[in-house]
Amino acid sequence: MNRPLYLHFKAGESGPFQTIPVMGIDSPLRHHKQGLQYTATGYGSRIPTRWKVRFAGRLYRVYCTIYSNIGTCWIRVDGEKVIVQD
């Protein structure tokens, strides 16, 4: 099942922030299919999600940084984090 997601990133060195819609592709990993968490606690700085997005002609796995009760999802493009939001 695919769903729309949004990428938030800065356009250039001094450019404004941009938000563009992308299609999220459901691509679960083995631990997702088994109903398990990636880490024992569920927290971490690079937790792979079950989603991928196509951006700039390439598929990127969406990762999530989760501590406490909030997480930030992102992809890494050319060494820079691009925020992913649903």
N, C-alpha and C positions, 0 to 999 in steps of 0.2 A: 504494500500500500504506500503510495507516494503522497506527499503533502507539501504545501508551499512553506518555505522558510525565507528569512531575510538576512542579508549580509550587511553589516555596518562597518565602514572603513573610511579612512582619510584618503582623499584623492590628491596625491602628490605631497610634497614637503610642506607647503603652506596652504594647501587647498582645503575646501570645506569637507565635512563628513558627508558621506553618501550612504544611502540605503537602497539596495536593489533586491528584488524578489528572485529567488532561485527555487528549483524543485528539489525537495528532499527525497532521496531514494532509500527505501527501507532495505538495509543490507546487514542483517544481524550476524554477529560473530558466534562462535561456538558456545561461549558462556551465556549469551542471551538466549539461545535456543534451549539450553538446559535449565533456564530460570535461575542462574547464579549471578552473583555480583562479581565485578572485576577484582576488587580487593575485599579483604575480610571485613573491613569497617564500612565500606561503601564510599570512603573519602579518598581524595588524592588530587594530584595536580595535572594528570593527563589520563583521565578515564575515557576509553573509547566508547562511543555511543553506538547505537544500531543504525545511525543515519550517515549517508554520504550526500554530498552536494556536487553538482557540476558547475565549475567556475573557471573562466578563462580556458575553456577547451579541455579541462581535466577533471577527474573525479577526486574529491578530497574526503577523507574520513573526518567526521565531526567528533571532536574531543570535548570533554567537560572537566573543568576544575571545580571540585566540590569540597567545601569545608563548612562545618556547622550545618545550617539549614538552607543554604543557598548555593547555586552553582552558576557558572558562566560557561557557555558553550562557544567553541571557536574552531577555526581551521588555521593552518599555518601556510601562508602564501609568500614565497620569496623571503622567508625568514621573519615575516611580520604576522602577528596574530590578527585575524579578521573575525569579529564577533558574529555569531550565528544566533538568531532569535526566531521563535515561532509565533 
